[in-house]
Amino acid sequence: MKVGLFFGSFNPIHVGHLIIANHFLNETDLDRVWMVVSPHNPLKAEHSLLNEYDRLHLVQLATEGDSRIKASDIEFSLPRPSYTSDTLIHLQEKHPTYEWVVIMGGDSFQNIHRWKNFTFITKHFPIYIYDRPGHFIEETHGANILRLEAPLLPVSATQIRSLLRVGKSVRYLVPEKVLDEIERGGYYKK
């Protein structure tokens, strides 16, 4: 089985994430996409994150009913902060028959040289990249990359959190079940 790993804080998950996951399933040789909820991305401030179990629950709600997309908590049991290279090693050991692919935006790939053990990642794992406006890939770092134009929406988790903080609607930016849970839990109001 060929699995694309779409890492993220998903703080919160939104329709843009789901469109990208679906697009890669439709347009590449991937059998599944795992939405890997990162408890703590070392390149982001931890204090701005909703609790990881709440974020995982929102991803589970967003992806239920689609057997091709899985919410993954694999990094919850690994040392923190979460490093992609460590997660990939762990997954290889746990599922040796799976073929792993890393999915990321062009903006993230431009910063891959800042990642722990990035040469291990670029040497051993294909990277499927969705182009982001204004982020051109000039240096591939020897990676086996597949670039794909994906339908991108100008929506971000930061924008969604800002709207929620001031009491504005995020309907249609997040799946309905996610919206219901955000409202029920009072997430991102502070």
N, C-alpha and C positions, 0 to 999 in steps of 0.2 A: 504494500500500500504506500502511495506517495502522499505525504502530508505536508501542507504548507503551514508554517508557524507564523502567525500574525501576532507579534508581541505588542503590548501596549498597556498603558495605565487604565485605559477605558474609563475615564473619570469625567463624565459617564460615557458609555457606549452610545453611539448615535448612528443615524441612517447612513452616513458617509462610510463608516467602518463596514457596515453590512453590505453596502453596494460594492465596495472593493473586494471583500471576501467572495461574494457571489460572482463577480466579474472574473476573478482568478480561477474559480471552479469551472466557469463556462468557457473560458478562453485558453486554458493551459491543460497540462496533463495531470493536474492534481486530482486526487480522489477525495480528499478531505481538507478542510482548513480548521486548525485549532486556534481559537482566540486565546492567547496566553496572557492571562491577567498578571501583570508584574506588580508584586506587592510594593516594591520600591525601586524605581528606575534611578540608578546612580547619577544621572544627568538632570534629575528633576528634584525640586524641593518636596520632602516627604510630608511636611505639614499641610500642604495644599490638597492632599489626597483624601478622598472618602475612604473609610475602612475597607481593606481589601476583600473581606467576605461580602460586604454590601456591593462592591463593584462586581465581584464574581456573580452574585445573585442577579444583578442587572443584565450581565452578559448571558446568563442562563435563560432569563426571561426573553431576551431579544432573539435568541437562537433556537428556542424550543420549537419543535415541529419541523426543523430542517436537519435531517440526519447527516448532512454533509458538513455541517459546521458544529464544532464542539467548543464549549467554554472549558478552558483548562486552568487548573490551579496548581500545575506542576511546580511552579516556582515558590509556592507557599511553604514547601518542606525543605527548600534549599537555603543555604546561607544568604544573608542579606548584606549589602544590597544585591539585587539580582543582576547577574552577568549572563548575557546570551551564550557565551562560550561554555560556561558551566552547565547551563540548562541543556545545551545540545549534547554535551558529553553524557549527562544523566539520561537523556532520552535515548541515545544510542545504546546505552547499557540496558535500559529497561525494555526497549522495543528494537532488538537488533535486526529484525526483518523489515522494518519500516525504512523508507527512504525519506529523508528530511530536507525540506526547502525552507529558506527564510524569506518571508515577504516583508517588504519595507518600502517606504516612500523614497523618492529621489533625495529629499532633504535629509533623511536619516542616513542614506548611503554616503552622502557628502561628508558626514561626520564619523563614518565607520572607523577611520584611523584613530579616533579618540577612544574606541571601545577596548576593553580588556581582551587580550589575545585575538585581536581582529584578524591577524594573518592566519590563525587556525581556522577561523570561520570562512574566510575567503578562499582558503585552500581546499577545505573539505566539504563545503556545502554550497549547492547552487543558491543564488539569490535572485528572487523575482522582484523586480522593482516597478512600482507604478510612478510614472512621471508626475512631478509637482511643478506648477508654474514657477518660473524663476530659479529653479534648481536644476542646473545642467550637469550631467555626469561627464567629466573629462577624464578622471583617473579611476580605473576599475580595480586597482590594487591586485590584479591577477585573478579576480573572482570570475567564476562562471555565472554570468548574469543574463537574465532575460528581462528586457524592458518591455513594458506594456502600457499603452495608453488606457487609463481607466476613467470611467465617468466620475469626475470629481465634483463634489458640491462645495461651495464656499461656506462650510460649516465646521466649527471646531468645538471641542469639549470646553475650552476656555470661554468661548462665546456663550455656550449653553449655561455654564455656571454663572456667568455674569447676568444673563437674563433672569435666571432663577433667583439670584440674590436680590434683584429689584422687583420681584413679583410679576415678571412678564411671562408670557406663554412660550413654551418650547414644543408645543404640539406640532407634529409633522417633522420635527428635527430628531426626535427619538421615537422608537416604536411605542405604540399605545400602552402595552404592558409595562414598559420601562417608565413611561410618564406616570402611570398610575402608582407605581412603587415609589418613585421619587416624591410624588405629592403625599402619599401615605406616610412615608418616612420623614418628610420634611427635609430631605437632603438638599444641600447647597444653599440653604437659606441664610446662613451666617456669613 
